[in-house]
Amino acid sequence: AQRVTQPEKLLSVFKGAPVELKCNYSYSGSPELFWYVQYSRQRLQLLLRHISRESIKGFTADLNKGETSFHLKKPFAQEEDSAMYYCALSNAGGTSYGKLTFGQGTILTVHP
Amino acid sequence: DSGVTQTPKHLITATGQRVTLRCSPRSGDLSVYWYQQSLDQGLQFLIQYYNGEERAKGNILERFSAQQFPDLHSELNLSSLELGDSALYFCASSVGLRVRQGLEDSPLHFGNGTRLTVT
């Protein structure tokens, strides 16, 4: 069975500090990993997908298949980064691409 | 704005009742997904429809059902409601090309959700 684990429910940092949101997964097939973000009173929106290997809003995430991790990082956190972050996994080889398994989410608070 | 619209925004009903949640996907998207977000279970996949046909099922209870209509909007029907069904129900859509052509699908675009409160 596939599973996504976000060990930290809450994460607090100060503005300008580095931030890392942890995500570990278990999946026997070929996974595709995503980070979704939900700002206060807004809808869930895609932040990153591992196949794109791009940086969005200063965030990056590298898929480490050896450690089965997909941690989200940003070198200098901003107050507007405060939100709920979800790590999610999809079966890249399957026909239900959008059938995502989500982690429990991490609430990031960036203090001024 | 992602274009996925969900109605109603809020719904308060009593145990034992039945409700219908509605979702209109983004223009051009053929796949619709339903997710349930609750405090104890987190975000869980319920069901997917592609171009009117059921494509995948997740942790959806037998009391729940869904359908996608010819105009591609979808409805999620929840019956014999229990207190534990109180949650935020999200709809998401994607292009859905992967199913037809084996190509990479677009990421999911989520609606704002319907908050269901069962009293």
Interface residues (C-beta under 8 A of the other chain):
Chain A: F34 Q42 R43 L44 Q45 L46 R49 I51 Y86 T95 S96 Y97 G98 K99 L100 T101 F102 G103 Q104 G105
Chain B: S2 V4 S31 Y33 Y35 G42 L43 Q44 F45 Q48 R55 A56 G58 F90 A92 S94 R98 V99 E104 D105 P107 L108 H109 F110 G111 N112 G113
